[in-house]
Every structure is written in structure tokens, then in C-alpha cells.
Amino acid sequence: MNLVAAILVVLVAASHLGFLALEMFFWDHPFGRKQFKMTPEYSKASASLAANQGLYNGFLAAGLIWGLLNGDTSIKIFFLTCVVIAGIYGGLTARKTILYIQALPGLLALIAVYLTR
């Protein structure tokens, strides 16, 4: 179970690094606009907000990596809980798909980590 939990945490951290890249560096580029179905005008106007959001995703990934590297279950549980809460909030306020892309993987990893305690 420890290996499964670690793999799930790595996947969640990797996805948040991907969110960071997309929101900070590709938001106002054709790739980012295609992913979020945005017009060039909208992506340009919202780029600074997206970059800020991307930075927060980077902090979530950093916390998960920190928890993996030092083996502290409490750190992993804290950051996975943050991921789940952010995913639920995003799913309720922005797009329902965030529930499946962010909250569900975070929840699965959280359950797996909790079971390894």
C-alpha cells in the first residue's frame, strides 16, 4: 500500500506541476487557449490571474514533493487535503470537470496515504 500511496501522490504532484506550467506559461498562448476554450482577448486579460493560480498549484506540488522526500505522512495529508478542497471549490464555482481532474485524484491519494498510517 505504501507504494500505491506514493505513486498516487507523485501523480497528483505532477498534475499540479502541469497546472502550474499551463496557467503560468501557456495561458496566453494557443495551447492554453485551446485547453480552456478561450479567446485571445480573454486569455490576455486574465493572464495575471491565471499566473497567480498557477503559482498556488506549484506550492501544492512542492508540499507534496516535500512530504514524499521526508516521508512525513502529516505533510502529505495536509497538502492532499488542500488539493481536495481546492478541487471541490473549483468544481463548484468554475468547472465541474475540476472535480474529476483535481479533487478525485487528490482524494484517492489522500485515502491511500491515510491507510498507510
The first five atom37 places (N, CA, C, CB, O) and aatype in JSON, in Angstrom:
{
  "aatype": [12, 2, 10, 19, 0, 0, 9, 10, 19, 19, 10, 19, 0, 0, 15, 8, 10, 7, 13, 10, 0, 10, 6, 12, 13, 13, 17, 3, 8, 14, 13, 7, 1, 11, 5, 13, 11, 12, 16, 14, 6, 18, 15, 11, 0, 15, 0, 15, 10, 0, 0, 2, 5, 7, 10, 18, 2, 7, 13, 10, 0, 0, 7, 10, 9, 17, 7, 10, 10, 2, 7, 3, 16, 15, 9, 11, 9, 13, 13, 10, 16, 4, 19, 19, 9, 0, 7, 9, 18, 7, 7, 10, 16, 0, 1, 11, 16, 9, 10, 18, 9, 5, 0, 10, 14, 7, 10, 10, 0, 10, 9, 0, 19, 18, 10, 16, 1],
  "atom_mask": [
    [1, 1, 1, 1, 1],
    [1, 1, 1, 1, 1],
    [1, 1, 1, 1, 1],
    [1, 1, 1, 1, 1],
    [1, 1, 1, 1, 1],
    [1, 1, 1, 1, 1],
    [1, 1, 1, 1, 1],
    [1, 1, 1, 1, 1],
    [1, 1, 1, 1, 1],
    [1, 1, 1, 1, 1],
    [1, 1, 1, 1, 1],
    [1, 1, 1, 1, 1],
    [1, 1, 1, 1, 1],
    [1, 1, 1, 1, 1],
    [1, 1, 1, 1, 1],
    [1, 1, 1, 1, 1],
    [1, 1, 1, 1, 1],
    [1, 1, 1, 0, 1],
    [1, 1, 1, 1, 1],
    [1, 1, 1, 1, 1],
    [1, 1, 1, 1, 1],
    [1, 1, 1, 1, 1],
    [1, 1, 1, 1, 1],
    [1, 1, 1, 1, 1],
    [1, 1, 1, 1, 1],
    [1, 1, 1, 1, 1],
    [1, 1, 1, 1, 1],
    [1, 1, 1, 1, 1],
    [1, 1, 1, 1, 1],
    [1, 1, 1, 1, 1],
    [1, 1, 1, 1, 1],
    [1, 1, 1, 0, 1],
    [1, 1, 1, 1, 1],
    [1, 1, 1, 1, 1],
    [1, 1, 1, 1, 1],
    [1, 1, 1, 1, 1],
    [1, 1, 1, 1, 1],
    [1, 1, 1, 1, 1],
    [1, 1, 1, 1, 1],
    [1, 1, 1, 1, 1],
    [1, 1, 1, 1, 1],
    [1, 1, 1, 1, 1],
    [1, 1, 1, 1, 1],
    [1, 1, 1, 1, 1],
    [1, 1, 1, 1, 1],
    [1, 1, 1, 1, 1],
    [1, 1, 1, 1, 1],
    [1, 1, 1, 1, 1],
    [1, 1, 1, 1, 1],
    [1, 1, 1, 1, 1],
    [1, 1, 1, 1, 1],
    [1, 1, 1, 1, 1],
    [1, 1, 1, 1, 1],
    [1, 1, 1, 0, 1],
    [1, 1, 1, 1, 1],
    [1, 1, 1, 1, 1],
    [1, 1, 1, 1, 1],
    [1, 1, 1, 0, 1],
    [1, 1, 1, 1, 1],
    [1, 1, 1, 1, 1],
    [1, 1, 1, 1, 1],
    [1, 1, 1, 1, 1],
    [1, 1, 1, 0, 1],
    [1, 1, 1, 1, 1],
    [1, 1, 1, 1, 1],
    [1, 1, 1, 1, 1],
    [1, 1, 1, 0, 1],
    [1, 1, 1, 1, 1],
    [1, 1, 1, 1, 1],
    [1, 1, 1, 1, 1],
    [1, 1, 1, 0, 1],
    [1, 1, 1, 1, 1],
    [1, 1, 1, 1, 1],
    [1, 1, 1, 1, 1],
    [1, 1, 1, 1, 1],
    [1, 1, 1, 1, 1],
    [1, 1, 1, 1, 1],
    [1, 1, 1, 1, 1],
    [1, 1, 1, 1, 1],
    [1, 1, 1, 1, 1],
    [1, 1, 1, 1, 1],
    [1, 1, 1, 1, 1],
    [1, 1, 1, 1, 1],
    [1, 1, 1, 1, 1],
    [1, 1, 1, 1, 1],
    [1, 1, 1, 1, 1],
    [1, 1, 1, 0, 1],
    [1, 1, 1, 1, 1],
    [1, 1, 1, 1, 1],
    [1, 1, 1, 0, 1],
    [1, 1, 1, 0, 1],
    [1, 1, 1, 1, 1],
    [1, 1, 1, 1, 1],
    [1, 1, 1, 1, 1],
    [1, 1, 1, 1, 1],
    [1, 1, 1, 1, 1],
    [1, 1, 1, 1, 1],
    [1, 1, 1, 1, 1],
    [1, 1, 1, 1, 1],
    [1, 1, 1, 1, 1],
    [1, 1, 1, 1, 1],
    [1, 1, 1, 1, 1],
    [1, 1, 1, 1, 1],
    [1, 1, 1, 1, 1],
    [1, 1, 1, 1, 1],
    [1, 1, 1, 0, 1],
    [1, 1, 1, 1, 1],
    [1, 1, 1, 1, 1],
    [1, 1, 1, 1, 1],
    [1, 1, 1, 1, 1],
    [1, 1, 1, 1, 1],
    [1, 1, 1, 1, 1],
    [1, 1, 1, 1, 1],
    [1, 1, 1, 1, 1],
    [1, 1, 1, 1, 1],
    [1, 1, 1, 1, 1],
    [1, 1, 1, 1, 1]
  ],
  "atom_positions": [
    [[0.82, -1.2, 0.0], [0.0, 0.0, 0.0], [0.86, 1.26, 0.0], [-0.93, 0.0, 1.21], [0.47, 2.28, -0.56]],
    [[2.04, 1.2, 0.63], [2.91, 2.37, 0.64], [3.31, 2.77, -0.77], [4.15, 2.1, 1.47], [3.37, 3.96, -1.09]],
    [[3.6, 1.79, -1.62], [3.98, 2.09, -3.0], [2.82, 2.71, -3.77], [4.47, 0.81, -3.71], [3.02, 3.67, -4.52]],
    [[1.64, 2.18, -3.6], [0.45, 2.73, -4.27], [0.23, 4.17, -3.82], [-0.81, 1.87, -3.97], [-0.03, 5.04, -4.65]],
    [[0.32, 4.41, -2.53], [0.14, 5.77, -2.0], [1.18, 6.71, -2.57], [0.21, 5.77, -0.46], [0.85, 7.83, -2.98]],
    [[2.43, 6.27, -2.61], [3.5, 7.13, -3.13], [3.27, 7.43, -4.61], [4.87, 6.45, -2.93], [3.46, 8.57, -5.05]],
    [[2.88, 6.44, -5.37], [2.61, 6.66, -6.8], [1.47, 7.65, -6.99], [2.28, 5.32, -7.5], [1.56, 8.53, -7.84]],
    [[0.41, 7.51, -6.21], [-0.72, 8.44, -6.32], [-0.31, 9.87, -5.95], [-1.87, 7.98, -5.42], [-0.73, 10.82, -6.6]],
    [[0.51, 10.0, -4.91], [0.97, 11.34, -4.51], [1.85, 11.93, -5.62], [1.75, 11.28, -3.17], [1.73, 13.12, -5.92]],
    [[2.72, 11.12, -6.21], [3.55, 11.61, -7.31], [2.68, 12.06, -8.48], [4.54, 10.5, -7.77], [2.95, 13.1, -9.08]],
    [[1.65, 11.31, -8.8], [0.75, 11.69, -9.9], [0.03, 13.0, -9.62], [-0.27, 10.58, -10.16], [-0.12, 13.84, -10.51]],
    [[-0.43, 13.17, -8.38], [-1.1, 14.42, -8.02], [-0.12, 15.59, -8.08], [-1.72, 14.32, -6.59], [-0.45, 16.65, -8.61]],
    [[1.1, 15.39, -7.56], [2.11, 16.45, -7.62], [2.45, 16.79, -9.07], [3.39, 16.02, -6.86], [2.56, 17.96, -9.42]],
    [[2.61, 15.77, -9.91], [2.93, 16.0, -11.32], [1.82, 16.76, -12.02], [3.19, 14.67, -12.03], [2.08, 17.64, -12.84]],
    [[0.58, 16.42, -11.71], [-0.53, 17.14, -12.35], [-0.53, 18.6, -11.93], [-1.88, 16.48, -11.98], [-0.83, 19.47, -12.75]],
    [[-0.18, 18.88, -10.68], [-0.15, 20.28, -10.24], [1.03, 21.03, -10.84], [-0.09, 20.35, -8.71], [0.94, 22.24, -11.05]],
    [[2.12, 20.34, -11.11], [3.2, 20.99, -11.85], [2.75, 21.3, -13.28], [4.47, 20.1, -11.87], [3.11, 22.32, -13.85]],
    [[1.95, 20.4, -13.84], [1.37, 20.66, -15.17], [0.43, 21.85, -15.14], [0.0, 0.0, 0.0], [0.45, 22.68, -16.05]],
    [[-0.41, 21.93, -14.1], [-1.3, 23.08, -13.97], [-0.49, 24.37, -13.86], [-2.23, 22.92, -12.73], [-0.83, 25.39, -14.46]],
    [[0.6, 24.31, -13.08], [1.48, 25.48, -12.93], [1.96, 25.93, -14.3], [2.68, 25.16, -12.0], [1.84, 27.11, -14.64]],
    [[2.51, 25.01, -15.09], [3.04, 25.36, -16.41], [1.95, 25.92, -17.31], [3.68, 24.13, -17.07], [2.15, 26.94, -17.97]],
    [[0.82, 25.28, -17.33], [-0.28, 25.72, -18.18], [-0.76, 27.12, -17.79], [-1.44, 24.73, -18.12], [-0.96, 27.98, -18.65]],
    [[-0.95, 27.34, -16.5], [-1.51, 28.61, -16.05], [-0.48, 29.74, -16.02], [-2.11, 28.44, -14.67], [-0.84, 30.9, -16.24]],
    [[0.77, 29.43, -15.75], [1.78, 30.49, -15.67], [2.44, 30.81, -17.01], [2.83, 30.11, -14.68], [2.76, 31.97, -17.28]],
    [[2.63, 29.79, -17.84], [3.44, 29.99, -19.04], [2.7, 29.82, -20.36], [4.58, 29.05, -19.0], [3.12, 30.36, -21.38]],
    [[1.6, 29.09, -20.36], [0.91, 28.81, -21.62], [-0.52, 29.36, -21.68], [0.88, 27.33, -21.85], [-1.24, 29.12, -22.65]],
    [[-0.92, 30.09, -20.67], [-2.28, 30.61, -20.61], [-2.61, 31.47, -21.82], [-2.48, 31.4, -19.33], [-3.65, 31.3, -22.44]],
    [[-1.72, 32.39, -22.15], [-1.96, 33.34, -23.23], [-1.27, 32.9, -24.53], [-1.48, 34.74, -22.83], [-0.81, 33.73, -25.3]],
    [[-1.22, 31.61, -24.75], [-0.66, 31.02, -25.97], [-1.71, 30.11, -26.58], [0.66, 30.23, -25.67], [-2.65, 29.71, -25.9]],
    [[-1.56, 29.77, -27.85], [-2.57, 28.92, -28.5], [-2.86, 27.62, -27.74], [-2.12, 28.58, -29.89], [-4.02, 27.2, -27.67]],
    [[-1.84, 26.98, -27.17], [-2.08, 25.74, -26.44], [-2.99, 25.97, -25.23], [-0.74, 25.14, -25.98], [-3.94, 25.21, -25.02]],
    [[-2.71, 26.99, -24.46], [-3.53, 27.29, -23.28], [-4.94, 27.71, -23.66], [0.0, 0.0, 0.0], [-5.91, 27.3, -23.02]],
    [[-5.04, 28.53, -24.69], [-6.38, 28.95, -25.13], [-7.2, 27.75, -25.6], [-6.27, 29.99, -26.26], [-8.4, 27.69, -25.35]],
    [[-6.56, 26.81, -26.27], [-7.27, 25.62, -26.73], [-7.74, 24.77, -25.55], [-6.36, 24.79, -27.66], [-8.86, 24.27, -25.55]],
    [[-6.88, 24.6, -24.54], [-7.24, 23.79, -23.38], [-8.45, 24.34, -22.64], [-6.06, 23.7, -22.43], [-9.3, 23.58, -22.17]],
    [[-8.52, 25.65, -22.54], [-9.6, 26.28, -21.79], [-10.65, 26.94, -22.66], [-9.04, 27.3, -20.86], [-11.55, 27.62, -22.16]],
    [[-10.56, 26.74, -23.97], [-11.53, 27.28, -24.91], [-11.73, 28.79, -24.73], [-12.87, 26.56, -24.76], [-12.84, 29.28, -24.55]],
    [[-10.6, 29.52, -24.76], [-10.63, 30.97, -24.54], [-10.31, 31.72, -25.82], [-9.63, 31.36, -23.44], [-9.62, 31.22, -26.71]],
    [[-10.82, 32.92, -25.9], [-10.45, 33.82, -26.98], [-9.09, 34.45, -26.62], [-11.55, 34.92, -27.22], [-8.72, 34.49, -25.45]],
    [[-8.37, 34.95, -27.61], [-7.12, 35.64, -27.31], [-7.32, 36.84, -26.38], [-6.46, 36.11, -28.6], [-6.48, 37.13, -25.52]],
    [[-8.43, 37.52, -26.55], [-8.7, 38.69, -25.7], [-8.9, 38.27, -24.24], [-9.95, 39.44, -26.2], [-8.36, 38.91, -23.33]],
    [[-9.66, 37.21, -24.04], [-9.91, 36.76, -22.67], [-8.63, 36.24, -22.02], [-10.99, 35.66, -22.66], [-8.35, 36.55, -20.87]],
    [[-7.85, 35.45, -22.76], [-6.63, 34.9, -22.16], [-5.64, 36.01, -21.82], [-5.97, 33.9, -23.11], [-4.96, 35.94, -20.8]],
    [[-5.56, 37.02, -22.66], [-4.67, 38.15, -22.37], [-5.14, 38.91, -21.13], [-4.59, 39.1, -23.58], [-4.33, 39.27, -20.28]],
    [[-6.43, 39.15, -21.04], [-6.98, 39.91, -19.91], [-6.87, 39.16, -18.58], [-8.44, 40.26, -20.18], [-6.76, 39.78, -17.53]],
    [[-6.9, 37.84, -18.63], [-6.9, 37.06, -17.39], [-5.55, 36.4, -17.09], [-7.97, 36.0, -17.45], [-5.45, 35.61, -16.15]],
    [[-4.52, 36.7, -17.87], [-3.23, 36.02, -17.73], [-2.6, 36.21, -16.35], [-2.27, 36.52, -18.78], [-2.03, 35.26, -15.81]],
    [[-2.7, 37.39, -15.77], [-2.07, 37.6, -14.45], [-2.81, 36.83, -13.36], [-2.04, 39.11, -14.1], [-2.19, 36.33, -12.42]],
    [[-4.13, 36.73, -13.49], [-4.89, 35.92, -12.53], [-4.53, 34.44, -12.65], [-6.4, 36.12, -12.74], [-4.37, 33.75, -11.65]],
    [[-4.4, 33.97, -13.88], [-4.05, 32.57, -14.11], [-2.65, 32.27, -13.59], [-4.15, 32.23, -15.59], [-2.41, 31.2, -13.03]],
    [[-1.71, 33.21, -13.78], [-0.35, 33.0, -13.28], [-0.34, 32.88, -11.76], [0.56, 34.16, -13.73], [0.39, 32.06, -11.21]],
    [[-1.14, 33.69, -11.1], [-1.24, 33.61, -9.64], [-1.79, 32.26, -9.23], [-2.14, 34.75, -9.09], [-1.29, 31.63, -8.29]],
    [[-2.82, 31.8, -9.92], [-3.41, 30.49, -9.64], [-2.39, 29.38, -9.91], [-4.69, 30.28, -10.5], [-2.32, 28.41, -9.16]],
    [[-1.6, 29.53, -10.96], [-0.57, 28.55, -11.27], [0.48, 28.47, -10.18], [0.0, 0.0, 0.0], [0.97, 27.39, -9.86]],
    [[0.82, 29.61, -9.62], [1.8, 29.64, -8.52], [1.27, 28.85, -7.33], [2.12, 31.09, -8.11], [2.03, 28.1, -6.71]],
    [[0.0, 29.0, -7.0], [-0.58, 28.23, -5.9], [-0.53, 26.73, -6.2], [-2.04, 28.67, -5.66], [-0.26, 25.94, -5.3]],
    [[-0.78, 26.35, -7.44], [-0.67, 24.94, -7.8], [0.76, 24.45, -7.62], [-1.14, 24.72, -9.25], [0.99, 23.31, -7.22]],
    [[1.72, 25.31, -7.93], [3.12, 24.96, -7.7], [3.42, 24.73, -6.23], [0.0, 0.0, 0.0], [4.19, 23.83, -5.87]],
    [[2.83, 25.55, -5.37], [3.03, 25.36, -3.93], [2.44, 24.03, -3.46], [2.4, 26.52, -3.15], [3.02, 23.36, -2.61]],
    [[1.29, 23.66, -4.02], [0.7, 22.36, -3.67], [1.63, 21.23, -4.1], [-0.68, 22.2, -4.33], [1.86, 20.29, -3.34]],
    [[2.17, 21.32, -5.31], [3.1, 20.29, -5.79], [4.35, 20.25, -4.91], [3.48, 20.56, -7.26], [4.82, 19.18, -4.55]],
    [[4.88, 21.42, -4.57], [6.09, 21.47, -3.73], [5.84, 20.83, -2.37], [6.55, 22.92, -3.55], [6.69, 20.11, -1.85]],
    [[4.68, 21.1, -1.79], [4.35, 20.49, -0.5], [4.25, 18.98, -0.59], [0.0, 0.0, 0.0], [4.71, 18.27, 0.3]],
    [[3.66, 18.49, -1.65], [3.54, 17.04, -1.83], [4.91, 16.4, -2.03], [2.62, 16.71, -3.01], [5.19, 15.34, -1.48]],
    [[5.75, 17.05, -2.82], [7.1, 16.53, -3.03], [7.89, 16.56, -1.73], [7.84, 17.35, -4.11], [8.62, 15.62, -1.42]],
    [[7.74, 17.62, -0.97], [8.39, 17.72, 0.34], [7.96, 16.55, 1.23], [8.05, 19.08, 1.01], [8.8, 15.9, 1.85]],
    [[6.66, 16.29, 1.3], [6.16, 15.18, 2.1], [6.7, 13.84, 1.63], [0.0, 0.0, 0.0], [6.99, 12.97, 2.44]],
    [[6.82, 13.66, 0.32], [7.37, 12.41, -0.21], [8.84, 12.26, 0.15], [7.2, 12.36, -1.73], [9.28, 11.18, 0.54]],
    [[9.6, 13.34, 0.02], [11.04, 13.26, 0.25], [11.41, 13.03, 1.7], [11.71, 14.51, -0.24], [12.37, 12.32, 2.0]],
    [[10.65, 13.62, 2.61], [10.99, 13.41, 4.02], [10.15, 12.32, 4.68], [10.82, 14.7, 4.78], [10.37, 11.99, 5.84]],
    [[9.2, 11.77, 3.94], [8.42, 10.65, 4.45], [7.4, 11.0, 5.52], [0.0, 0.0, 0.0], [6.86, 10.11, 6.18]],
    [[7.11, 12.27, 5.7], [6.18, 12.69, 6.73], [4.74, 12.59, 6.22], [6.49, 14.14, 7.19], [4.32, 13.34, 5.34]],
    [[4.01, 11.65, 6.77], [2.63, 11.43, 6.37], [1.76, 12.64, 6.64], [2.06, 10.22, 7.1], [0.85, 12.94, 5.86]],
    [[2.01, 13.34, 7.73], [1.2, 14.51, 8.08], [1.29, 15.6, 7.01], [1.63, 15.08, 9.43], [0.3, 16.25, 6.68]],
    [[2.48, 15.78, 6.46], [2.66, 16.79, 5.41], [1.86, 16.39, 4.17], [4.16, 16.97, 5.05], [1.17, 17.22, 3.58]],
    [[1.96, 15.13, 3.79], [1.21, 14.65, 2.62], [-0.29, 14.79, 2.86], [1.57, 13.18, 2.31], [-1.01, 15.22, 1.96]],
    [[-0.76, 14.44, 4.03], [-2.19, 14.55, 4.33], [-2.64, 16.01, 4.27], [-2.5, 13.96, 5.72], [-3.7, 16.31, 3.72]],
    [[-1.84, 16.91, 4.82], [-2.2, 18.33, 4.79], [-2.34, 18.83, 3.35], [-1.16, 19.16, 5.55], [-3.35, 19.42, 2.99]],
    [[-1.31, 18.59, 2.53], [-1.34, 19.12, 1.17], [-2.37, 18.41, 0.3], [0.03, 18.99, 0.55], [-2.98, 19.04, -0.57]],
    [[-2.58, 17.12, 0.51], [-3.63, 16.44, -0.25], [-5.01, 16.96, 0.15], [-3.56, 14.91, -0.02], [-5.9, 17.07, -0.7]],
    [[-5.2, 17.27, 1.41], [-6.46, 17.87, 1.85], [-6.67, 19.22, 1.17], [-6.48, 18.03, 3.4], [-7.78, 19.54, 0.74]],
    [[-5.6, 20.01, 1.07], [-5.69, 21.29, 0.35], [-6.07, 21.07, -1.1], [-4.35, 22.05, 0.43], [-6.89, 21.81, -1.65]],
    [[-5.48, 20.06, -1.74], [-5.79, 19.74, -3.14], [-7.27, 19.38, -3.28], [-4.9, 18.57, -3.65], [-7.94, 19.87, -4.19]],
    [[-7.77, 18.55, -2.39], [-9.17, 18.12, -2.45], [-10.11, 19.31, -2.26], [-9.45, 17.03, -1.39], [-11.08, 19.47, -2.99]],
    [[-9.82, 20.13, -1.27], [-10.66, 21.3, -1.0], [-10.65, 22.25, -2.2], [-10.19, 22.04, 0.28], [-11.7, 22.74, -2.63]],
    [[-9.46, 22.52, -2.75], [-9.36, 23.39, -3.92], [-10.11, 22.8, -5.11], [-7.88, 23.64, -4.28], [-10.75, 23.52, -5.87]],
    [[-10.01, 21.48, -5.27], [-10.71, 20.81, -6.37], [-12.22, 20.87, -6.23], [0.0, 0.0, 0.0], [-12.94, 21.08, -7.2]],
    [[-12.69, 20.69, -5.01], [-14.15, 20.78, -4.78], [-14.62, 22.21, -5.02], [-14.5, 20.33, -3.32], [-15.64, 22.43, -5.68]],
    [[-13.89, 23.17, -4.5], [-14.27, 24.56, -4.69], [-14.27, 24.93, -6.18], [-13.33, 25.49, -3.92], [-15.21, 25.55, -6.68]],
    [[-13.21, 24.53, -6.88], [-13.14, 24.8, -8.32], [-14.25, 24.11, -9.08], [0.0, 0.0, 0.0], [-14.81, 24.67, -10.03]],
    [[-14.57, 22.89, -8.67], [-15.64, 22.15, -9.33], [-17.0, 22.78, -9.13], [0.0, 0.0, 0.0], [-17.86, 22.72, -10.02]],
    [[-17.2, 23.38, -7.97], [-18.48, 24.01, -7.68], [-18.6, 25.42, -8.25], [-18.7, 24.05, -6.2], [-19.7, 25.88, -8.55]],
    [[-17.46, 26.11, -8.39], [-17.53, 27.52, -8.79], [-17.04, 27.8, -10.21], [-16.73, 28.34, -7.84], [-17.4, 28.82, -10.79]],
    [[-16.23, 26.91, -10.78], [-15.67, 27.19, -12.1], [-16.15, 26.16, -13.13], [-14.14, 27.19, -12.04], [-16.97, 26.48, -14.0]],
    [[-15.63, 24.95, -13.03], [-15.99, 23.89, -13.98], [-16.15, 22.57, -13.23], [-14.92, 23.75, -15.09], [-15.33, 22.23, -12.37]],
    [[-17.18, 21.86, -13.56], [-17.41, 20.56, -12.92], [-16.27, 19.57, -13.17], [-18.72, 19.96, -13.42], [-16.01, 18.71, -12.33]],
    [[-15.61, 19.7, -14.31], [-14.52, 18.76, -14.62], [-13.37, 18.83, -13.62], [-13.99, 19.02, -16.02], [-12.6, 17.88, -13.5]],
    [[-13.25, 19.93, -12.91], [-12.2, 20.07, -11.9], [-12.39, 19.03, -10.79], [-12.2, 21.49, -11.31], [-11.43, 18.59, -10.17]],
    [[-13.64, 18.66, -10.55], [-13.89, 17.61, -9.56], [-13.19, 16.3, -9.94], [-15.41, 17.36, -9.4], [-12.68, 15.59, -9.07]],
    [[-13.16, 16.0, -11.22], [-12.57, 14.74, -11.7], [-11.08, 14.87, -11.96], [-13.27, 14.29, -12.97], [-10.33, 13.9, -11.79]],
    [[-10.64, 16.05, -12.36], [-9.24, 16.25, -12.71], [-8.38, 16.52, -11.48], [-9.11, 17.4, -13.7], [-7.22, 16.1, -11.43]],
    [[-8.92, 17.2, -10.5], [-8.13, 17.6, -9.32], [-8.63, 16.95, -8.04], [-8.16, 19.12, -9.17], [-7.84, 16.32, -7.33]],
    [[-9.9, 17.07, -7.73], [-10.39, 16.6, -6.44], [-10.35, 15.07, -6.32], [-11.81, 17.09, -6.21], [-9.91, 14.55, -5.3]],
    [[-10.8, 14.36, -7.34], [-10.85, 12.9, -7.25], [-9.47, 12.27, -7.12], [-11.54, 12.34, -8.47], [-9.28, 11.43, -6.23]],
    [[-8.48, 12.64, -7.95], [-7.15, 12.06, -7.74], [-6.57, 12.41, -6.37], [-6.2, 12.53, -8.84], [-5.92, 11.59, -5.73]],
    [[-6.81, 13.65, -5.94], [-6.34, 14.05, -4.61], [-6.99, 13.23, -3.51], [0.0, 0.0, 0.0], [-6.33, 12.83, -2.56]],
    [[-8.28, 12.97, -3.65], [-9.0, 12.18, -2.66], [-8.49, 10.74, -2.63], [-10.5, 12.2, -2.94], [-8.3, 10.16, -1.56]],
    [[-8.27, 10.16, -3.8], [-7.76, 8.79, -3.86], [-6.37, 8.7, -3.22], [-7.69, 8.3, -5.32], [-6.09, 7.76, -2.48]],
    [[-5.52, 9.68, -3.51], [-4.19, 9.71, -2.89], [-4.3, 9.91, -1.38], [-3.33, 10.82, -3.51], [-3.57, 9.28, -0.61]],
    [[-5.21, 10.78, -0.97], [-5.4, 11.04, 0.46], [-5.84, 9.78, 1.18], [-6.44, 12.15, 0.67], [-5.32, 9.48, 2.26]],
    [[-6.76, 9.04, 0.63], [-7.22, 7.8, 1.23], [-6.07, 6.8, 1.32], [-8.38, 7.21, 0.43], [-5.88, 6.15, 2.35]],
    [[-5.31, 6.68, 0.23], [-4.19, 5.73, 0.22], [-3.13, 6.1, 1.25], [-3.57, 5.67, -1.16], [-2.61, 5.23, 1.94]],
    [[-2.81, 7.39, 1.35], [-1.82, 7.83, 2.34], [-2.35, 7.6, 3.75], [-1.47, 9.34, 2.15], [-1.62, 7.12, 4.62]],
    [[-3.61, 7.93, 3.97], [-4.19, 7.74, 5.3], [-4.17, 6.28, 5.72], [-5.62, 8.25, 5.33], [-3.92, 5.98, 6.89]],
    [[-4.42, 5.39, 4.79], [-4.42, 3.96, 5.1], [-3.03, 3.41, 5.41], [-5.01, 3.19, 3.96], [-2.91, 2.32, 5.98]],
    [[-1.98, 4.15, 5.03], [-0.61, 3.7, 5.32], [-0.12, 4.16, 6.69], [0.35, 4.19, 4.25], [0.99, 3.83, 7.1]],
    [[-0.92, 4.92, 7.38], [-0.5, 5.43, 8.71], [-0.35, 4.33, 9.69], [-1.49, 6.45, 9.25], [-0.01, 4.57, 10.85]]
  ]
}
